[in-house]
């Protein structure tokens, strides 16, 4: 992944997770792609940090990590059974 593509901020609504990139673009993916996030509290969702030079997002309290690249290419993150 091009490391110049990095996250700047994260917001969400009832349907979508939105990530503003440092280059000004905003990418959005359906919240139902991420069951851990969909079922999390608003407080927990707001407690994120960017990792890996801004190319990933971590919700430490949820033990959840999300790749911005996976959002860009439309990959639904699978939960291991």
mmCIF file of the N, C-alpha and C atoms, coordinates in Angstrom:
data_MODEL
# 
_entry.id   MODEL 
# 
loop_
_atom_site.group_PDB 
_atom_site.id 
_atom_site.type_symbol 
_atom_site.label_atom_id 
_atom_site.label_alt_id 
_atom_site.label_comp_id 
_atom_site.label_asym_id 
_atom_site.label_entity_id 
_atom_site.label_seq_id 
_atom_site.pdbx_PDB_ins_code 
_atom_site.Cartn_x 
_atom_site.Cartn_y 
_atom_site.Cartn_z 
_atom_site.occupancy 
_atom_site.B_iso_or_equiv 
_atom_site.pdbx_formal_charge 
_atom_site.auth_seq_id 
_atom_site.auth_comp_id 
_atom_site.auth_asym_id 
_atom_site.auth_atom_id 
_atom_site.pdbx_PDB_model_num 
ATOM 1   N N  . UNK A 1 1  ? 0.841   -1.181  0.000  1.00 0.00 ? 1  UNK A N  1 
ATOM 2   C CA . UNK A 1 1  ? 0.000   0.000   0.000  1.00 0.00 ? 1  UNK A CA 1 
ATOM 3   C C  . UNK A 1 1  ? 0.879   1.234   0.000  1.00 0.00 ? 1  UNK A C  1 
ATOM 4   N N  . UNK A 1 2  ? 0.437   2.248   -0.679 1.00 0.00 ? 2  UNK A N  1 
ATOM 5   C CA . UNK A 1 2  ? 1.130   3.532   -0.704 1.00 0.00 ? 2  UNK A CA 1 
ATOM 6   C C  . UNK A 1 2  ? 1.008   4.166   0.680  1.00 0.00 ? 2  UNK A C  1 
ATOM 7   N N  . UNK A 1 3  ? 2.126   4.362   1.358  1.00 0.00 ? 3  UNK A N  1 
ATOM 8   C CA . UNK A 1 3  ? 2.070   4.895   2.722  1.00 0.00 ? 3  UNK A CA 1 
ATOM 9   C C  . UNK A 1 3  ? 1.682   6.357   2.766  1.00 0.00 ? 3  UNK A C  1 
ATOM 10  N N  . UNK A 1 4  ? 1.577   7.029   1.599  1.00 0.00 ? 4  UNK A N  1 
ATOM 11  C CA . UNK A 1 4  ? 1.092   8.402   1.612  1.00 0.00 ? 4  UNK A CA 1 
ATOM 12  C C  . UNK A 1 4  ? -0.419  8.440   1.820  1.00 0.00 ? 4  UNK A C  1 
ATOM 13  N N  . UNK A 1 5  ? -1.094  7.281   1.695  1.00 0.00 ? 5  UNK A N  1 
ATOM 14  C CA . UNK A 1 5  ? -2.522  7.188   1.969  1.00 0.00 ? 5  UNK A CA 1 
ATOM 15  C C  . UNK A 1 5  ? -2.671  6.856   3.445  1.00 0.00 ? 5  UNK A C  1 
ATOM 16  N N  . UNK A 1 6  ? -3.041  7.864   4.202  1.00 0.00 ? 6  UNK A N  1 
ATOM 17  C CA . UNK A 1 6  ? -3.125  7.689   5.651  1.00 0.00 ? 6  UNK A CA 1 
ATOM 18  C C  . UNK A 1 6  ? -4.389  8.354   6.180  1.00 0.00 ? 6  UNK A C  1 
ATOM 19  N N  . UNK A 1 7  ? -4.880  7.827   7.278  1.00 0.00 ? 7  UNK A N  1 
ATOM 20  C CA . UNK A 1 7  ? -6.083  8.358   7.891  1.00 0.00 ? 7  UNK A CA 1 
ATOM 21  C C  . UNK A 1 7  ? -5.830  9.621   8.682  1.00 0.00 ? 7  UNK A C  1 
ATOM 22  N N  . UNK A 1 8  ? -6.838  10.478  8.701  1.00 0.00 ? 8  UNK A N  1 
ATOM 23  C CA . UNK A 1 8  ? -6.785  11.725  9.455  1.00 0.00 ? 8  UNK A CA 1 
ATOM 24  C C  . UNK A 1 8  ? -7.834  11.744  10.571 1.00 0.00 ? 8  UNK A C  1 
ATOM 25  N N  . UNK A 1 9  ? -9.040  11.249  10.258 1.00 0.00 ? 9  UNK A N  1 
ATOM 26  C CA . UNK A 1 9  ? -10.092 11.200  11.274 1.00 0.00 ? 9  UNK A CA 1 
ATOM 27  C C  . UNK A 1 9  ? -11.090 10.108  10.924 1.00 0.00 ? 9  UNK A C  1 
ATOM 28  N N  . UNK A 1 10 ? -11.828 9.671   11.934 1.00 0.00 ? 10 UNK A N  1 
ATOM 29  C CA . UNK A 1 10 ? -12.838 8.624   11.781 1.00 0.00 ? 10 UNK A CA 1 
ATOM 30  C C  . UNK A 1 10 ? -14.157 9.149   12.336 1.00 0.00 ? 10 UNK A C  1 
ATOM 31  N N  . UNK A 1 11 ? -15.215 8.968   11.559 1.00 0.00 ? 11 UNK A N  1 
ATOM 32  C CA . UNK A 1 11 ? -16.565 9.251   12.036 1.00 0.00 ? 11 UNK A CA 1 
ATOM 33  C C  . UNK A 1 11 ? -17.446 8.086   11.608 1.00 0.00 ? 11 UNK A C  1 
ATOM 34  N N  . UNK A 1 12 ? -18.631 8.049   12.121 1.00 0.00 ? 12 UNK A N  1 
ATOM 35  C CA . UNK A 1 12 ? -19.544 6.962   11.808 1.00 0.00 ? 12 UNK A CA 1 
ATOM 36  C C  . UNK A 1 12 ? -20.959 7.439   12.021 1.00 0.00 ? 12 UNK A C  1 
ATOM 37  N N  . UNK A 1 13 ? -21.876 6.746   11.377 1.00 0.00 ? 13 UNK A N  1 
ATOM 38  C CA . UNK A 1 13 ? -23.292 6.980   11.611 1.00 0.00 ? 13 UNK A CA 1 
ATOM 39  C C  . UNK A 1 13 ? -23.955 5.607   11.707 1.00 0.00 ? 13 UNK A C  1 
ATOM 40  N N  . UNK A 1 14 ? -25.254 5.557   11.641 1.00 0.00 ? 14 UNK A N  1 
ATOM 41  C CA . UNK A 1 14 ? -25.949 4.270   11.793 1.00 0.00 ? 14 UNK A CA 1 
ATOM 42  C C  . UNK A 1 14 ? -25.611 3.271   10.696 1.00 0.00 ? 14 UNK A C  1 
ATOM 43  N N  . UNK A 1 15 ? -25.169 3.751   9.541  1.00 0.00 ? 15 UNK A N  1 
ATOM 44  C CA . UNK A 1 15 ? -24.948 2.862   8.402  1.00 0.00 ? 15 UNK A CA 1 
ATOM 45  C C  . UNK A 1 15 ? -23.499 2.750   7.956  1.00 0.00 ? 15 UNK A C  1 
ATOM 46  N N  . UNK A 1 16 ? -22.698 3.799   8.135  1.00 0.00 ? 16 UNK A N  1 
ATOM 47  C CA . UNK A 1 16 ? -21.367 3.822   7.533  1.00 0.00 ? 16 UNK A CA 1 
ATOM 48  C C  . UNK A 1 16 ? -20.258 4.223   8.494  1.00 0.00 ? 16 UNK A C  1 
ATOM 49  N N  . UNK A 1 17 ? -19.088 3.670   8.235  1.00 0.00 ? 17 UNK A N  1 
ATOM 50  C CA . UNK A 1 17 ? -17.841 4.095   8.858  1.00 0.00 ? 17 UNK A CA 1 
ATOM 51  C C  . UNK A 1 17 ? -17.161 4.999   7.835  1.00 0.00 ? 17 UNK A C  1 
ATOM 52  N N  . UNK A 1 18 ? -16.813 6.210   8.228  1.00 0.00 ? 18 UNK A N  1 
ATOM 53  C CA . UNK A 1 18 ? -16.198 7.189   7.339  1.00 0.00 ? 18 UNK A CA 1 
ATOM 54  C C  . UNK A 1 18 ? -14.778 7.469   7.831  1.00 0.00 ? 18 UNK A C  1 
ATOM 55  N N  . UNK A 1 19 ? -13.828 7.428   6.920  1.00 0.00 ? 19 UNK A N  1 
ATOM 56  C CA . UNK A 1 19 ? -12.449 7.764   7.263  1.00 0.00 ? 19 UNK A CA 1 
ATOM 57  C C  . UNK A 1 19 ? -11.993 8.878   6.333  1.00 0.00 ? 19 UNK A C  1 
ATOM 58  N N  . UNK A 1 20 ? -11.624 10.008  6.929  1.00 0.00 ? 20 UNK A N  1 
ATOM 59  C CA . UNK A 1 20 ? -11.039 11.101  6.155  1.00 0.00 ? 20 UNK A CA 1 
ATOM 60  C C  . UNK A 1 20 ? -9.550  10.830  6.031  1.00 0.00 ? 20 UNK A C  1 
ATOM 61  N N  . UNK A 1 21 ? -9.054  10.883  4.805  1.00 0.00 ? 21 UNK A N  1 
ATOM 62  C CA . UNK A 1 21 ? -7.637  10.657  4.549  1.00 0.00 ? 21 UNK A CA 1 
ATOM 63  C C  . UNK A 1 21 ? -6.885  11.980  4.576  1.00 0.00 ? 21 UNK A C  1 
ATOM 64  N N  . UNK A 1 22 ? -5.592  11.902  4.778  1.00 0.00 ? 22 UNK A N  1 
ATOM 65  C CA . UNK A 1 22 ? -4.772  13.116  4.847  1.00 0.00 ? 22 UNK A CA 1 
ATOM 66  C C  . UNK A 1 22 ? -4.759  13.876  3.530  1.00 0.00 ? 22 UNK A C  1 
ATOM 67  N N  . UNK A 1 23 ? -5.088  13.201  2.413  1.00 0.00 ? 23 UNK A N  1 
ATOM 68  C CA . UNK A 1 23 ? -5.120  13.890  1.120  1.00 0.00 ? 23 UNK A CA 1 
ATOM 69  C C  . UNK A 1 23 ? -6.473  14.531  0.833  1.00 0.00 ? 23 UNK A C  1 
ATOM 70  N N  . UNK A 1 24 ? -7.403  14.472  1.798  1.00 0.00 ? 24 UNK A N  1 
ATOM 71  C CA . UNK A 1 24 ? -8.692  15.141  1.667  1.00 0.00 ? 24 UNK A CA 1 
ATOM 72  C C  . UNK A 1 24 ? -9.847  14.245  1.256  1.00 0.00 ? 24 UNK A C  1 
ATOM 73  N N  . UNK A 1 25 ? -9.562  13.052  0.752  1.00 0.00 ? 25 UNK A N  1 
ATOM 74  C CA . UNK A 1 25 ? -10.650 12.141  0.392  1.00 0.00 ? 25 UNK A CA 1 
ATOM 75  C C  . UNK A 1 25 ? -11.313 11.593  1.646  1.00 0.00 ? 25 UNK A C  1 
ATOM 76  N N  . UNK A 1 26 ? -12.570 11.197  1.483  1.00 0.00 ? 26 UNK A N  1 
ATOM 77  C CA . UNK A 1 26 ? -13.300 10.501  2.543  1.00 0.00 ? 26 UNK A CA 1 
ATOM 78  C C  . UNK A 1 26 ? -13.774 9.181   1.951  1.00 0.00 ? 26 UNK A C  1 
ATOM 79  N N  . UNK A 1 27 ? -13.454 8.093   2.626  1.00 0.00 ? 27 UNK A N  1 
ATOM 80  C CA . UNK A 1 27 ? -13.944 6.782   2.202  1.00 0.00 ? 27 UNK A CA 1 
ATOM 81  C C  . UNK A 1 27 ? -14.953 6.291   3.229  1.00 0.00 ? 27 UNK A C  1 
ATOM 82  N N  . UNK A 1 28 ? -15.965 5.625   2.737  1.00 0.00 ? 28 UNK A N  1 
ATOM 83  C CA . UNK A 1 28 ? -17.032 5.122   3.610  1.00 0.00 ? 28 UNK A CA 1 
ATOM 84  C C  . UNK A 1 28 ? -17.317 3.681   3.259  1.00 0.00 ? 28 UNK A C  1 
ATOM 85  N N  . UNK A 1 29 ? -17.504 2.881   4.280  1.00 0.00 ? 29 UNK A N  1 
ATOM 86  C CA . UNK A 1 29 ? -17.878 1.483   4.096  1.00 0.00 ? 29 UNK A CA 1 
ATOM 87  C C  . UNK A 1 29 ? -19.013 1.169   5.067  1.00 0.00 ? 29 UNK A C  1 
ATOM 88  N N  . UNK A 1 30 ? -19.848 0.192   4.715  1.00 0.00 ? 30 UNK A N  1 
ATOM 89  C CA . UNK A 1 30 ? -20.978 -0.146  5.584  1.00 0.00 ? 30 UNK A CA 1 
ATOM 90  C C  . UNK A 1 30 ? -20.513 -0.674  6.947  1.00 0.00 ? 30 UNK A C  1 
ATOM 91  N N  . UNK A 1 31 ? -21.146 -0.197  7.995  1.00 0.00 ? 31 UNK A N  1 
ATOM 92  C CA . UNK A 1 31 ? -20.822 -0.654  9.348  1.00 0.00 ? 31 UNK A CA 1 
ATOM 93  C C  . UNK A 1 31 ? -21.058 -2.162  9.485  1.00 0.00 ? 31 UNK A C  1 
ATOM 94  N N  . UNK A 1 32 ? -22.017 -2.715  8.727  1.00 0.00 ? 32 UNK A N  1 
ATOM 95  C CA . UNK A 1 32 ? -22.290 -4.147  8.888  1.00 0.00 ? 32 UNK A CA 1 
ATOM 96  C C  . UNK A 1 32 ? -21.166 -5.025  8.335  1.00 0.00 ? 32 UNK A C  1 
ATOM 97  N N  . UNK A 1 33 ? -20.165 -4.432  7.699  1.00 0.00 ? 33 UNK A N  1 
ATOM 98  C CA . UNK A 1 33 ? -18.964 -5.179  7.317  1.00 0.00 ? 33 UNK A CA 1 
ATOM 99  C C  . UNK A 1 33 ? -18.121 -5.511  8.534  1.00 0.00 ? 33 UNK A C  1 
ATOM 100 N N  . UNK A 1 34 ? -18.314 -4.783  9.623  1.00 0.00 ? 34 UNK A N  1 
ATOM 101 C CA . UNK A 1 34 ? -17.476 -4.898  10.815 1.00 0.00 ? 34 UNK A CA 1 
ATOM 102 C C  . UNK A 1 34 ? -18.360 -5.158  12.035 1.00 0.00 ? 34 UNK A C  1 
ATOM 103 N N  . UNK A 1 35 ? -18.786 -6.402  12.270 1.00 0.00 ? 35 UNK A N  1 
ATOM 104 C CA . UNK A 1 35 ? -19.711 -6.698  13.370 1.00 0.00 ? 35 UNK A CA 1 
ATOM 105 C C  . UNK A 1 35 ? -19.229 -6.199  14.730 1.00 0.00 ? 35 UNK A C  1 
ATOM 106 N N  . UNK A 1 36 ? -17.923 -6.275  14.981 1.00 0.00 ? 36 UNK A N  1 
ATOM 107 C CA . UNK A 1 36 ? -17.401 -5.801  16.270 1.00 0.00 ? 36 UNK A CA 1 
ATOM 108 C C  . UNK A 1 36 ? -17.660 -4.311  16.450 1.00 0.00 ? 36 UNK A C  1 
ATOM 109 N N  . UNK A 1 37 ? -17.541 -3.564  15.371 1.00 0.00 ? 37 UNK A N  1 
ATOM 110 C CA . UNK A 1 37 ? -17.789 -2.123  15.447 1.00 0.00 ? 37 UNK A CA 1 
ATOM 111 C C  . UNK A 1 37 ? -19.281 -1.831  15.465 1.00 0.00 ? 37 UNK A C  1 
ATOM 112 N N  . UNK A 1 38 ? -20.036 -2.564  14.682 1.00 0.00 ? 38 UNK A N  1 
ATOM 113 C CA . UNK A 1 38 ? -21.479 -2.368  14.616 1.00 0.00 ? 38 UNK A CA 1 
ATOM 114 C C  . UNK A 1 38 ? -22.123 -2.559  15.981 1.00 0.00 ? 38 UNK A C  1 
ATOM 115 N N  . UNK A 1 39 ? -21.601 -3.503  16.761 1.00 0.00 ? 39 UNK A N  1 
ATOM 116 C CA . UNK A 1 39 ? -22.171 -3.811  18.072 1.00 0.00 ? 39 UNK A CA 1 
ATOM 117 C C  . UNK A 1 39 ? -21.526 -3.045  19.222 1.00 0.00 ? 39 UNK A C  1 
ATOM 118 N N  . UNK A 1 40 ? -20.570 -2.186  18.919 1.00 0.00 ? 40 UNK A N  1 
ATOM 119 C CA . UNK A 1 40 ? -19.858 -1.437  19.960 1.00 0.00 ? 40 UNK A CA 1 
ATOM 120 C C  . UNK A 1 40 ? -20.632 -0.180  20.366 1.00 0.00 ? 40 UNK A C  1 
ATOM 121 N N  . UNK A 1 41 ? -20.320 0.310   21.535 1.00 0.00 ? 41 UNK A N  1 
ATOM 122 C CA . UNK A 1 41 ? -20.944 1.550   22.011 1.00 0.00 ? 41 UNK A CA 1 
ATOM 123 C C  . UNK A 1 41 ? -20.353 2.751   21.266 1.00 0.00 ? 41 UNK A C  1 
ATOM 124 N N  . UNK A 1 42 ? -21.080 3.835   21.268 1.00 0.00 ? 42 UNK A N  1 
ATOM 125 C CA . UNK A 1 42 ? -20.600 5.078   20.657 1.00 0.00 ? 42 UNK A CA 1 
ATOM 126 C C  . UNK A 1 42 ? -19.301 5.511   21.321 1.00 0.00 ? 42 UNK A C  1 
ATOM 127 N N  . UNK A 1 43 ? -19.222 5.354   22.628 1.00 0.00 ? 43 UNK A N  1 
ATOM 128 C CA . UNK A 1 43 ? -18.007 5.719   23.361 1.00 0.00 ? 43 UNK A CA 1 
ATOM 129 C C  . UNK A 1 43 ? -16.819 4.897   22.871 1.00 0.00 ? 43 UNK A C  1 
ATOM 130 N N  . UNK A 1 44 ? -16.995 3.591   22.749 1.00 0.00 ? 44 UNK A N  1 
ATOM 131 C CA . UNK A 1 44 ? -15.904 2.714   22.298 1.00 0.00 ? 44 UNK A CA 1 
ATOM 132 C C  . UNK A 1 44 ? -15.486 3.053   20.869 1.00 0.00 ? 44 UNK A C  1 
ATOM 133 N N  . UNK A 1 45 ? -16.450 3.357   20.000 1.00 0.00 ? 45 UNK A N  1 
ATOM 134 C CA . UNK A 1 45 ? -16.120 3.704   18.616 1.00 0.00 ? 45 UNK A CA 1 
ATOM 135 C C  . UNK A 1 45 ? -15.283 4.984   18.533 1.00 0.00 ? 45 UNK A C  1 
ATOM 136 N N  . UNK A 1 46 ? -15.522 5.885   19.447 1.00 0.00 ? 46 UNK A N  1 
ATOM 137 C CA . UNK A 1 46 ? -14.780 7.148   19.451 1.00 0.00 ? 46 UNK A CA 1 
ATOM 138 C C  . UNK A 1 46 ? -13.371 7.021   19.990 1.00 0.00 ? 46 UNK A C  1 
ATOM 139 N N  . UNK A 1 47 ? -13.045 5.885   20.572 1.00 0.00 ? 47 UNK A N  1 
ATOM 140 C CA . UNK A 1 47 ? -11.726 5.674   21.172 1.00 0.00 ? 47 UNK A CA 1 
ATOM 141 C C  . UNK A 1 47 ? -10.832 4.877   20.224 1.00 0.00 ? 47 UNK A C  1 
ATOM 142 N N  . UNK A 1 48 ? -10.491 5.496   19.108 1.00 0.00 ? 48 UNK A N  1 
ATOM 143 C CA . UNK A 1 48 ? -9.641  4.863   18.109 1.00 0.00 ? 48 UNK A CA 1 
ATOM 144 C C  . UNK A 1 48 ? -8.307  5.595   18.041 1.00 0.00 ? 48 UNK A C  1 
ATOM 145 N N  . UNK A 1 49 ? -7.346  4.958   17.403 1.00 0.00 ? 49 UNK A N  1 
ATOM 146 C CA . UNK A 1 49 ? -6.092  5.634   17.093 1.00 0.00 ? 49 UNK A CA 1 
ATOM 147 C C  . UNK A 1 49 ? -5.568  5.059   15.788 1.00 0.00 ? 49 UNK A C  1 
ATOM 148 N N  . UNK A 1 50 ? -4.825  5.882   15.080 1.00 0.00 ? 50 UNK A N  1 
ATOM 149 C CA . UNK A 1 50 ? -4.204  5.417   13.842 1.00 0.00 ? 50 UNK A CA 1 
ATOM 150 C C  . UNK A 1 50 ? -2.905  4.707   14.183 1.00 0.00 ? 50 UNK A C  1 
ATOM 151 N N  . UNK A 1 51 ? -2.639  3.626   13.464 1.00 0.00 ? 51 UNK A N  1 
ATOM 152 C CA . UNK A 1 51 ? -1.437  2.821   13.670 1.00 0.00 ? 51 UNK A CA 1 
ATOM 153 C C  . UNK A 1 51 ? -0.755  2.614   12.312 1.00 0.00 ? 51 UNK A C  1 
ATOM 154 N N  . UNK A 1 52 ? 0.445   2.084   12.344 1.00 0.00 ? 52 UNK A N  1 
ATOM 155 C CA . UNK A 1 52 ? 1.178   1.738   11.112 1.00 0.00 ? 52 UNK A CA 1 
ATOM 156 C C  . UNK A 1 52 ? 1.284   2.931   10.167 1.00 0.00 ? 52 UNK A C  1 
ATOM 157 N N  . UNK A 1 53 ? 1.805   4.025   10.680 1.00 0.00 ? 53 UNK A N  1 
ATOM 158 C CA . UNK A 1 53 ? 1.986   5.254   9.901  1.00 0.00 ? 53 UNK A CA 1 
ATOM 159 C C  . UNK A 1 53 ? 0.668   5.761   9.320  1.00 0.00 ? 53 UNK A C  1 
ATOM 160 N N  . UNK A 1 54 ? -0.428  5.551   10.047 1.00 0.00 ? 54 UNK A N  1 
ATOM 161 C CA . UNK A 1 54 ? -1.731  6.047   9.629  1.00 0.00 ? 54 UNK A CA 1 
ATOM 162 C C  . UNK A 1 54 ? -2.475  5.156   8.666  1.00 0.00 ? 54 UNK A C  1 
ATOM 163 N N  . UNK A 1 55 ? -1.914  3.998   8.315  1.00 0.00 ? 55 UNK A N  1 
ATOM 164 C CA . UNK A 1 55 ? -2.560  3.114   7.352  1.00 0.00 ? 55 UNK A CA 1 
ATOM 165 C C  . UNK A 1 55 ? -3.538  2.135   7.991  1.00 0.00 ? 55 UNK A C  1 
ATOM 166 N N  . UNK A 1 56 ? -3.610  2.129   9.296  1.00 0.00 ? 56 UNK A N  1 
ATOM 167 C CA . UNK A 1 56 ? -4.531  1.258   10.014 1.00 0.00 ? 56 UNK A CA 1 
ATOM 168 C C  . UNK A 1 56 ? -5.188  2.001   11.150 1.00 0.00 ? 56 UNK A C  1 
ATOM 169 N N  . UNK A 1 57 ? -6.284  1.444   11.621 1.00 0.00 ? 57 UNK A N  1 
ATOM 170 C CA . UNK A 1 57 ? -7.026  2.026   12.743 1.00 0.00 ? 57 UNK A CA 1 
ATOM 171 C C  . UNK A 1 57 ? -7.151  0.954   13.807 1.00 0.00 ? 57 UNK A C  1 
ATOM 172 N N  . UNK A 1 58 ? -6.930  1.354   15.056 1.00 0.00 ? 58 UNK A N  1 
ATOM 173 C CA . UNK A 1 58 ? -7.055  0.420   16.170 1.00 0.00 ? 58 UNK A CA 1 
ATOM 174 C C  . UNK A 1 58 ? -8.082  0.941   17.169 1.00 0.00 ? 58 UNK A C  1 
ATOM 175 N N  . UNK A 1 59 ? -8.944  0.033   17.600 1.00 0.00 ? 59 UNK A N  1 
ATOM 176 C CA . UNK A 1 59 ? -9.845  0.268   18.727 1.00 0.00 ? 59 UNK A CA 1 
ATOM 177 C C  . UNK A 1 59 ? -9.352  -0.666  19.821 1.00 0.00 ? 59 UNK A C  1 
ATOM 178 N N  . UNK A 1 60 ? -8.491  -0.159  20.665 1.00 0.00 ? 60 UNK A N  1 
ATOM 179 C CA . UNK A 1 60 ? -7.829  -1.007  21.662 1.00 0.00 ? 60 UNK A CA 1 
ATOM 180 C C  . UNK A 1 60 ? -8.826  -1.680  22.593 1.00 0.00 ? 60 UNK A C  1 
ATOM 181 N N  . UNK A 1 61 ? -9.822  -0.938  23.068 1.00 0.00 ? 61 UNK A N  1 
ATOM 182 C CA . UNK A 1 61 ? -10.782 -1.520  24.013 1.00 0.00 ? 61 UNK A CA 1 
ATOM 183 C C  . UNK A 1 61 ? -11.617 -2.628  23.377 1.00 0.00 ? 61 UNK A C  1 
ATOM 184 N N  . UNK A 1 62 ? -11.719 -2.625  22.049 1.00 0.00 ? 62 UNK A N  1 
ATOM 185 C CA . UNK A 1 62 ? -12.466 -3.660  21.334 1.00 0.00 ? 62 UNK A CA 1 
ATOM 186 C C  . UNK A 1 62 ? -11.557 -4.754  20.801 1.00 0.00 ? 62 UNK A C  1 
ATOM 187 N N  . UNK A 1 63 ? -10.240 -4.560  20.947 1.00 0.00 ? 63 UNK A N  1 
ATOM 188 C CA . UNK A 1 63 ? -9.241  -5.462  20.380 1.00 0.00 ? 63 UNK A CA 1 
ATOM 189 C C  . UNK A 1 63 ? -9.514  -5.671  18.890 1.00 0.00 ? 63 UNK A C  1 
ATOM 190 N N  . UNK A 1 64 ? -9.671  -4.537  18.176 1.00 0.00 ? 64 UNK A N  1 
ATOM 191 C CA . UNK A 1 64 ? -10.029 -4.579  16.770 1.00 0.00 ? 64 UNK A CA 1 
ATOM 192 C C  . UNK A 1 64 ? -9.115  -3.669  15.974 1.00 0.00 ? 64 UNK A C  1 
ATOM 193 N N  . UNK A 1 65 ? -8.658  -4.167  14.819 1.00 0.00 ? 65 UNK A N  1 
ATOM 194 C CA . UNK A 1 65 ? -7.774  -3.425  13.924 1.00 0.00 ? 65 UNK A CA 1 
ATOM 195 C C  . UNK A 1 65 ? -8.368  -3.448  12.521 1.00 0.00 ? 65 UNK A C  1 
ATOM 196 N N  . UNK A 1 66 ? -8.261  -2.320  11.832 1.00 0.00 ? 66 UNK A N  1 
ATOM 197 C CA . UNK A 1 66 ? -8.818  -2.202  10.498 1.00 0.00 ? 66 UNK A CA 1 
ATOM 198 C C  . UNK A 1 66 ? -7.795  -1.565  9.576  1.00 0.00 ? 66 UNK A C  1 
ATOM 199 N N  . UNK A 1 67 ? -7.582  -2.163  8.447  1.00 0.00 ? 67 UNK A N  1 
ATOM 200 C CA . UNK A 1 67 ? -6.681  -1.644  7.427  1.00 0.00 ? 67 UNK A CA 1 
ATOM 201 C C  . UNK A 1 67 ? -7.438  -0.675  6.527  1.00 0.00 ? 67 UNK A C  1 
ATOM 202 N N  . UNK A 1 68 ? -6.892  0.523   6.330  1.00 0.00 ? 68 UNK A N  1 
ATOM 203 C CA . UNK A 1 68 ? -7.510  1.472   5.409  1.00 0.00 ? 68 UNK A CA 1 
ATOM 204 C C  . UNK A 1 68 ? -7.460  0.918   3.988  1.00 0.00 ? 68 UNK A C  1 
ATOM 205 N N  . UNK A 1 69 ? -6.410  0.199   3.669  1.00 0.00 ? 69 UNK A N  1 
ATOM 206 C CA . UNK A 1 69 ? -6.313  -0.428  2.345  1.00 0.00 ? 69 UNK A CA 1 
ATOM 207 C C  . UNK A 1 69 ? -7.500  -1.363  2.100  1.00 0.00 ? 69 UNK A C  1 
ATOM 208 N N  . UNK A 1 70 ? -7.897  -2.141  3.111  1.00 0.00 ? 70 UNK A N  1 
ATOM 209 C CA . UNK A 1 70 ? -9.027  -3.055  2.936  1.00 0.00 ? 70 UNK A CA 1 
ATOM 210 C C  . UNK A 1 70 ? -10.319 -2.283  2.679  1.00 0.00 ? 70 UNK A C  1 
ATOM 211 N N  . UNK A 1 71 ? -10.437 -1.100  3.257  1.00 0.00 ? 71 UNK A N  1 
ATOM 212 C CA . UNK A 1 71 ? -11.603 -0.261  2.995  1.00 0.00 ? 71 UNK A CA 1 
ATOM 213 C C  . UNK A 1 71 ? -11.574 0.226   1.545  1.00 0.00 ? 71 UNK A C  1 
ATOM 214 N N  . UNK A 1 72 ? -10.408 0.614   1.066  1.00 0.00 ? 72 UNK A N  1 
ATOM 215 C CA . UNK A 1 72 ? -10.274 1.147   -0.290 1.00 0.00 ? 72 UNK A CA 1 
ATOM 216 C C  . UNK A 1 72 ? -10.578 0.106   -1.362 1.00 0.00 ? 72 UNK A C  1 
ATOM 217 N N  . UNK A 1 73 ? -10.195 -1.134  -1.102 1.00 0.00 ? 73 UNK A N  1 
ATOM 218 C CA . UNK A 1 73 ? -10.426 -2.173  -2.110 1.00 0.00 ? 73 UNK A CA 1 
ATOM 219 C C  . UNK A 1 73 ? -11.733 -2.925  -1.865 1.00 0.00 ? 73 UNK A C  1 
ATOM 220 N N  . UNK A 1 74 ? -12.463 -2.553  -0.834 1.00 0.00 ? 74 UNK A N  1 
ATOM 221 C CA . UNK A 1 74 ? -13.763 -3.140  -0.591 1.00 0.00 ? 74 UNK A CA 1 
ATOM 222 C C  . UNK A 1 74 ? -13.745 -4.536  -0.023 1.00 0.00 ? 74 UNK A C  1 
ATOM 223 N N  . UNK A 1 75 ? -12.730 -4.860  0.758  1.00 0.00 ? 75 UNK A N  1 
ATOM 224 C CA . UNK A 1 75 ? -12.664 -6.176  1.371  1.00 0.00 ? 75 UNK A CA 1 
ATOM 225 C C  . UNK A 1 75 ? -13.382 -6.183  2.702  1.00 0.00 ? 75 UNK A C  1 
ATOM 226 N N  . UNK A 1 76 ? -14.354 -7.073  2.800  1.00 0.00 ? 76 UNK A N  1 
ATOM 227 C CA . UNK A 1 76 ? -15.048 -7.260  4.074  1.00 0.00 ? 76 UNK A CA 1 
ATOM 228 C C  . UNK A 1 76 ? -14.119 -8.068  4.970  1.00 0.00 ? 76 UNK A C  1 
ATOM 229 N N  . UNK A 1 77 ? -13.884 -7.567  6.186  1.00 0.00 ? 77 UNK A N  1 
ATOM 230 C CA . UNK A 1 77 ? -13.008 -8.290  7.099  1.00 0.00 ? 77 UNK A CA 1 
ATOM 231 C C  . UNK A 1 77 ? -13.791 -9.432  7.713  1.00 0.00 ? 77 UNK A C  1 
ATOM 232 N N  . UNK A 1 78 ? -13.259 -10.634 7.566  1.00 0.00 ? 78 UNK A N  1 
ATOM 233 C CA . UNK A 1 78 ? -13.915 -11.831 8.071  1.00 0.00 ? 78 UNK A CA 1 
ATOM 234 C C  . UNK A 1 78 ? -13.527 -12.064 9.526  1.00 0.00 ? 78 UNK A C  1 
ATOM 235 N N  . UNK A 1 79 ? -14.495 -12.522 10.289 1.00 0.00 ? 79 UNK A N  1 
ATOM 236 C CA . UNK A 1 79 ? -14.277 -12.865 11.681 1.00 0.00 ? 79 UNK A CA 1 
ATOM 237 C C  . UNK A 1 79 ? -13.978 -14.343 11.751 1.00 0.00 ? 79 UNK A C  1 
ATOM 238 N N  . UNK A 1 80 ? -12.893 -14.701 12.415 1.00 0.00 ? 80 UNK A N  1 
ATOM 239 C CA . UNK A 1 80 ? -12.550 -16.121 12.551 1.00 0.00 ? 80 UNK A CA 1 
ATOM 240 C C  . UNK A 1 80 ? -13.556 -16.805 13.458 1.00 0.00 ? 80 UNK A C  1 
ATOM 241 N N  . UNK A 1 81 ? -13.969 -17.990 13.073 1.00 0.00 ? 81 UNK A N  1 
ATOM 242 C CA . UNK A 1 81 ? -14.948 -18.739 13.865 1.00 0.00 ? 81 UNK A CA 1 
ATOM 243 C C  . UNK A 1 81 ? -14.275 -19.496 14.985 1.00 0.00 ? 81 UNK A C  1 
# 
